[in-house]
Amino acid sequence: MDGGSVDDGPSEDRPLDDAELSALALQADPDAPIAEDAVPLSVYLASAPGPLPGWYMPAAIARPGNPWRLAVVVGLVAVFLTIEAMGLCSTYGQSLFH
């Protein structure tokens, strides 16, 4: 495809970019009949293994973390819970609504 032309149509070996998708959408006939083998989006999404289809969001990958990160997070949570338990507000001082 050269110069943003969409004459070649989509290719299976590479994804379409935004310009190609926009050009295809603008060229589409809104009054064209729906193909007999068209699958409704609700049926397609219901066949996905999770709440979101695989193309919507990549799978989460856990990164190996350092042990000190967990200690820092647990420590901060403990500090904020202690401040709250003492009746203080962690941002503006003593709260009048406790």
Summary of the structure (lengths in Angstrom):
residues: 98
radius of gyration: 26.4
end to end distance: 66.0
largest distance: 69.3
contacts: 124
relative contact order: 0.05
helix: 36%
strand: 4%
